[in-house]
Amino acid sequence: MKVIIITGSSDGIGAEMARQVAAAHKKEVALVLAARNRALLEQVAGQCDALGACTLVVPTDVSVQAQCQALIAAAVARFGRIDALVNNAGRSAHALFEEVQDLGWYEELMRTNLWGSVWCTHAALPYLKQSRGSIVAVSSLAGLIGVPGRTAYNATKFAMGGFFEGLRGELKSAGVSVTIAYPGVVATQIRHRGFNAAGTALGHSSLKEDDAMPVEECARLIIAGMERRKREVVMSAKGKLGRWLKLIAPGLVENMALAALKDELKPHG
C-alpha cells in the first residue's frame, strides 16, 4: 500500500487530488490528509473512504514547524512508511507594495508557502529515501513570472521553486523524485481568502478568471506529473509561452501579467 501525504487537502487542488488518487488506486493507497480545518478534512476523508482508500486526518497548520513534524510522525506511526509528500498547502495575496503598512503578513505568508513545505519535507525525507519516493511542490506561475501587485506571493513561490530545484539535485542519487507544479489561474477559492494590503482576507479574486482551469484538470495534471516523476508541470499554453517569452521579451510578459489583473487592482499611475 502506497502512503501519500497531501497538505492543504481540505478543499481546492489538494482535496481534488485526494479524491482522484483514491478513485484510481482504491485499496492500494493510504491518504494522509492535512490542513487546518478538521471538519472539511473529515468530509474529504469520507469521500476518499467511499472510493476504497484508507485515510488518516491530521489537522495541521504548516506555518508551525512542530505541527509539520507531528504530521509526518502521525503518518509513520499509522502506516510505517511514506511514498509521496505533496506540499500543496498555501495562501494567496494581492497588495500593492506601497500600500502595505505592516509587513508582518509578508513573513506569515512565507512561513506558510515556503517554510511549511520545507519543514514537512525535512521531517519526511528519511522515509522518502527509504521508499525511493516522490516529493511534489505545488508552486504557481507567479513562481516563474513576477506578477505586479503580488510581490509577497511571488516571493514565496520563487523561493519555493529555488529550494526544490536545488533539493532535486541533492536527492537524485537517492532515487527520490522532485516534481514542481506551476498552476496558473485555477477555479478555487484561494484568491478570495488571500491577504490584502491590510493583512486581512481579500474577499474576492484579484485576477480575471473567465478562463480559469477547472480544479479537476489541474489535479489530474499534477498527479500525472508525480506518477511519471516529472521534473516540472507547467500546465497551460499561456504559462509555457510566458516562461519562454520572459527570456526574450520581458517587457511583453510584464504587459501580459498586468492584463490579467482586474482594473481596480492594477498599480496606479
C-alpha positions, 0 to 999 in steps of 0.5 A: 500500500502506497502512503501519500501525504497531501497538505492543504487537502481540505478543499481546492487542488489538494482535496481534488487530488485526494479524491482522484488518487483514491478513485484510481488506486482504491485499496492500494493507497493510504491518504494522509490528509492535512490542513487546518480545518478538521471538519472539511478534512473529515468530509474529504476523508469520507469521500476518499473512504467511499472510493476504497482508500484508507485515510488518516486526518491530521489537522495541521497548520504548516506555518508551525514547524512542530505541527509539520513534524507531528504530521509526518510522525502521525503518518509513520506511526499509522502506516510505517512508511511514506511514498509521496509528500505533496506540499500543496498547502498555501495562501494567496495575496494581492497588495500593492507594495506601497500600500502595505503598512505592516509587513508582518503578513509578508513573513506569515505568508512565507512561513506558510508557502515556503517554510511549511513545505520545507519543514514537512519535507525535512521531517519526511525525507528519511522515509522518502529515501527509504521508499525511493519516493516522490516529493511534489511542490505545488508552486504557481506561475507567479513562481516563474513570472513576477506578477505586479501587485503580488510581490509577497506571493511571488516571493514565496513561490520563487523561493519555493521553486529555488529550494526544490530545484536545488533539493532535486539535485541533492536527492537524485542519487537517492532515487527520490523524485522532485516534481514542481507544479506551476498552476496558473489561474485555477477555479478555487477559492484561494484568491478570495481568502488571500491577504490584502494590503491590510493583512486581512482576507481579500474577499474576492479574486484579484485576477480575471478568471473567465478562463480559469482551469477547472480544479479537476484538470489541474489535479489530474495534471499534477498527479500525472506529473508525480506518477511519471516523476516529472521534473516540472508541470507547467500546465497551460499554453499561456504559462509555457509561452510566458516562461519562454517569452520572459527570456526574450521579451520581458517587457511583453510578459510584464504587459501580459501579467498586468492584463490579467489583473482586474482594473481596480487592482492594477498599480496606479499611475 
